[in-house]
Amino acid sequence: MNVSSVDGPQIDGHLVLVGLPGSGKSTVGRTVAKRLGRPFLDFDVEIERRVGMSVARLFAERGEPAFRALEVDLTRELAAAPPMVLAPGGGWVTNPGVMELLRPPGRIVHLRISPAEAVRRLSRSRVVRPLLQQADPAVKMQALWEARGPLYARADLEIDVEILSQQQVTETVQALAREGTPRIG
């Protein structure tokens, strides 16, 4: 499928990318937003801007519950905003009711990645991930998957980012925004 930019009707709501850290939410989100002519918002970047500190420092000084509360507040604000492509943090789905705040008409896409591949990708990243700052990040990532997997399964679409190229993932997400049934080919 070759999907061109900004042509054709689009869903009226946000396109929300969810998944484990390292699944490509921000990378795919930026590209899809550009192609759709929509703003892109990375929750971690926006929260850092608002509180004036990194997510890692926020976790260290105020704890995870404070961060999750900021995610919920941001989601509530965005519920009334014009359609965007959103990339919340991997744990956003653990906040009760956040998905329902954005859909309908928003659509949620789970970028599925195995815990092992997520750790491999993150080991090459310069970004500090507070929940992975421990002796065995693979054990923590597996625990995150076990806790969040059922919540990610509530997405409107799941894309296995390990078997598709980044371009195929981007085109599939973009097709979902066009209200059609996404397919590869």
N, C-alpha and C positions, 0 to 999 in steps of 0.2 A: 504494500500500500504506500502510495506516495501522497502525503497530506501536505497541501500548500498552506501558506499563512492566511490569516484573517478572512477566509471566505466561508460563506454559509452560516446558518444559524448556530447559536451556541446555547448551552444551558444557561438559565437565569441565575444560577447560584455559583458558589465557589467550587473549585476543584481542589480537593484536599488530599495530599499524598501522605500516607502513613507507612510505618515499617520500622524495623530495628535500626539502630544507628549503623551507618555504613551502607544502607540500601540504595542510596542515591536520590533521596527526596529533594535535596537542594539543587543538585546538578540537573536532574530531570525537570524539576519545577521551573528553574530559570529558563530553560530552553522552551518548554511548553508555553510558559507565559509570553515569551517573546513572539512565538509563532501565532498565538491567539490574540496578541495585542492587548493583553491584560497585565495588570500589576502582579508582581511576585512578592510574597512576604514569607521570610524565614522567621519562625517564631523566636528561635534562640537569638538571632541578630536583633530583632525588635525588642525583646525583653532586655537584652544587654544595653541597648540604646536608652531604654526608659529608666533603668535602675543605675546606670553608670558603672556597671561592673560586669565582668565575665560571668558566664553561667557557672563555671567551675568555682569562682569566688563566691557567688551567690549560694551555691550548694554548701560550701564550706562555712560561710558565715551565718546563713539564715536557714539552711536545711532544705531538703527536697519538698516538704509540704508548702513552704513559702513560694518556691518556684512553680509548683503545680497550681497554686492559687493565682499566680500571675498569668499562667497559661489560660485558666478558666476566664479570668477578667478580659484577656485579649480576645478570646473566642466570643464572648458576649458582645464585645464592641464590633467584631467583624460580622456578626450575624446580620447587622443592618447595613453593612458596607456594600458597595457595588462589587460584582463578581471579580474574584482574583484567583490566582493559583497560590495555595497555601502549603507550607511545609512545616508543620508543627514538629516538636521533638518526638522521639520514639515512644516516650511514655505518656504523651498527650491523651491517648486512648484510655488510660487508666482513670482519668477524671470523669466521674459519673455525669452523664447527660451531655457531654460536649459534642458528640456526633449529632445528637438530636437538635442542638442549637443551630447547626448549619445545613441540615437536610430535613425534608426537601426544601429548596430545590437543589442544594449542593450535592455533589457526588464525591464519594470517598474511594480512593484507590490505594490498595495495599501493595507496596513494592516488596514482594516476598524474597527473603534472602535467608540462607541457613545461618545459624549462629557461628559456625566455623568460618564461613566465607565473610561474614560481617567482621569478625575479629581480624581476619587476614587483611581486609581492606582498611580497617581502622589503624592497623599497625603501621601502615604507610602514610597515615594522615598526620598533619601538624596540629589538628584540633584536639584539645584536651577534653575528654569525655569523663565527667565526674563519676558516673556509675561504673566506669571500667578501670578506675584507678585503684587496682588491688593486685595481689600476687598472681592470681590466675584469672585473667579477663575472660577466658573461654568458659569457665564455670559460671561466671556472672552473666555472660551473654546467653548461655543456655537457660539459666534461671529467668532472665528477662523474656526469652522466647516462650517458655512454659507459662509464665504469668500473662503475657500479652497476646499470645497466639489466638486464643478464643475471641479477644476483642478486635484484633485485626481481621478476623474472619467475618466480622459484621460489615466490612467494606462492600461497596457496590461492585467492585472489580478487583481481582487479584492478578498480579503480573509477576511471574517468576523472573527476577532480574538476573538470575544465573544462567538461564538458557537462551535469553534474548539479548541481542545487541542493544547498546544504549539508544541507538536510532529507532529500533523496533519498539522499545519501551516508550520512548517519547511519542512515537506515532500512535501507539495504542492509547495512551493517556489523552492525547489530542483528539482522537476519534471519539472518546467518551464525552468530551466537552461539546461535541457536535450532536449530541443526543442519539446518535446511531449506535448500533451494537458494534463495538470495536472488533476488528479481526486483523490478523496478520496475513499478508500475501500480496 
